[in-house]
Amino acid sequence: MNPLRGEKVRLRPLVEGDVPILRAIHARPEVAAWWGPVPRDFPADDPNATRFAIVLDERVVGLTQFTEESDPDYRHAWIDIFLDPEHHNQGLGADAIRTLVGHLIADGGHHRVTIDPATDNAAAIRCYEKAGFRPVGVTRLAWRDAAGRWRDALLMELVEPPDEADEADEAS
Ligand SMILES: CC(C)(COP(=O)(O)OP(=O)(O)OC[C@H]1O[C@@H](n2cnc3c(N)ncnc32)[C@H](O)[C@@H]1OP(=O)(O)O)[C@@H](O)C(=O)NCCC(=O)NCCS
């Protein structure tokens, strides 16, 4: 597929040469705090996720991904992201998320996208708000951190109501 173009970053499917840099970024403490230790097979460890390299000026600076609900009556996608800490707080995360969500809506036919940062991941929550996500509520003890502690997450969603005429055609 062609790269997805944001204002600052490009998203493109992963290639073999991305593996060392993505593993190195994942292992940075600022990323591992939320993504956990690097799985042995990463980035091939989650066959259900569609993953993209985040590219800035021809350099891979992070990863973003989506996963889709397969039941058509509950159709939505959920996403995730990490960026090299050297590039945090420069608007790249919001740009990458907007670009991925634009693709899911325009090309994937999605009308609802969710993400669930930890309640104390303030930078991620702010980043997703900038990209158009709104908080739904706190899901309690929803994820376990590397220390084995269950922690709360904030479910956030971005909803673009579908054209009801198109939906009726599809359902019939
Ligand atoms: C989450 C992440 C992708 C955001 O990327 P980013 O490029 O830094 O995001 P942006 O620059 O677009 O936005 C970050 C916002 O958070 C703000 N922010 C940063 N630290 C903050 C803090 N401690 N408290 C409140 N706001 C904070 C920034 O000021 C910025 O907001 P602003 O543009 O209004 O000033 C990045 O921080 C990251 O990779 N973190 C580690 C992995 C991770 O947490 N992944 C998400 C798991 S759900």
The ligand as a MOL file (V3000), in Angstrom:
LIG
                    3D

  0  0  0     0  0            999 V3000
M  V30 BEGIN CTAB
M  V30 COUNTS 48 50 0 0 0
M  V30 BEGIN ATOM
M  V30 1 C 1.7300 8.9470 23.7700 0
M  V30 2 C 2.7260 9.5010 22.7450 0
M  V30 3 C 2.6390 8.6820 21.4770 0
M  V30 4 C 2.3530 10.9570 22.4440 0
M  V30 5 O 3.1800 11.3950 21.4020 0
M  V30 6 P 3.6740 12.9140 21.2970 0
M  V30 7 O 4.2190 13.1310 19.9420 0
M  V30 8 O 4.5450 13.2390 22.4620 0
M  V30 9 O 2.2710 13.6730 21.4470 0
M  V30 10 P 1.9430 15.1630 21.0650 0
M  V30 11 O 3.1940 15.9990 21.0490 0
M  V30 12 O 1.0980 15.1830 19.8520 0
M  V30 13 O 1.0210 15.5840 22.3090 0
M  V30 14 C 1.4780 15.4390 23.6370 0
M  V30 15 C 0.7380 16.4300 24.5150 0
M  V30 16 O 0.8430 16.0210 25.8730 0
M  V30 17 C 1.3440 17.1140 26.6620 0
M  V30 18 N 2.0490 16.5330 27.7790 0
M  V30 19 C 3.2650 15.9560 27.7910 0
M  V30 20 N 3.5520 15.5330 29.0390 0
M  V30 21 C 2.4820 15.8320 29.8090 0
M  V30 22 C 2.1680 15.6530 31.1890 0
M  V30 23 N 3.0200 15.0270 32.0080 0
M  V30 24 N 0.9800 16.1120 31.6390 0
M  V30 25 C 0.0960 16.7150 30.8100 0
M  V30 26 N 0.3400 16.9300 29.4810 0
M  V30 27 C 1.5210 16.4760 29.0070 0
M  V30 28 C 2.1980 17.8760 25.6960 0
M  V30 29 O 2.4300 19.1930 26.1590 0
M  V30 30 C 1.3130 17.8320 24.4480 0
M  V30 31 O 0.2160 18.7080 24.5440 0
M  V30 32 P 0.2120 20.1900 23.8480 0
M  V30 33 O 0.5010 19.9660 22.3760 0
M  V30 34 O -1.1590 20.7140 24.1080 0
M  V30 35 O 1.3030 20.9860 24.5000 0
M  V30 36 C 4.1760 9.4880 23.3150 0
M  V30 37 O 4.2030 10.2420 24.4810 0
M  V30 38 C 4.7010 8.0900 23.5890 0
M  V30 39 O 5.1550 7.3960 22.6940 0
M  V30 40 N 4.6680 7.6860 24.8760 0
M  V30 41 C 5.2120 6.3790 25.2820 0
M  V30 42 C 4.3290 5.2220 24.8180 0
M  V30 43 C 2.8840 5.4530 25.1630 0
M  V30 44 O 2.5320 5.9970 26.1930 0
M  V30 45 N 2.0070 5.0220 24.2340 0
M  V30 46 C 0.5800 5.1820 24.3860 0
M  V30 47 C -0.0220 4.0590 25.0910 0
M  V30 48 S -1.8030 4.2740 25.1790 0
M  V30 END ATOM
M  V30 BEGIN BOND
M  V30 1 1 1 2
M  V30 2 1 2 3
M  V30 3 1 2 4
M  V30 4 1 2 36
M  V30 5 1 4 5
M  V30 6 1 5 6
M  V30 7 2 6 7
M  V30 8 1 6 8
M  V30 9 1 6 9
M  V30 10 1 9 10
M  V30 11 2 10 11
M  V30 12 1 10 12
M  V30 13 1 10 13
M  V30 14 1 13 14
M  V30 15 1 14 15
M  V30 16 1 15 16
M  V30 17 1 15 30
M  V30 18 1 16 17
M  V30 19 1 17 18
M  V30 20 1 17 28
M  V30 21 1 18 19
M  V30 22 1 18 27
M  V30 23 2 19 20
M  V30 24 1 20 21
M  V30 25 1 21 22
M  V30 26 2 21 27
M  V30 27 1 22 23
M  V30 28 2 22 24
M  V30 29 1 24 25
M  V30 30 2 25 26
M  V30 31 1 26 27
M  V30 32 1 28 29
M  V30 33 1 28 30
M  V30 34 1 30 31
M  V30 35 1 31 32
M  V30 36 2 32 33
M  V30 37 1 32 34
M  V30 38 1 32 35
M  V30 39 1 36 37
M  V30 40 1 36 38
M  V30 41 2 38 39
M  V30 42 1 38 40
M  V30 43 1 40 41
M  V30 44 1 41 42
M  V30 45 1 42 43
M  V30 46 2 43 44
M  V30 47 1 43 45
M  V30 48 1 45 46
M  V30 49 1 46 47
M  V30 50 1 47 48
M  V30 END BOND
M  V30 END CTAB
M  END
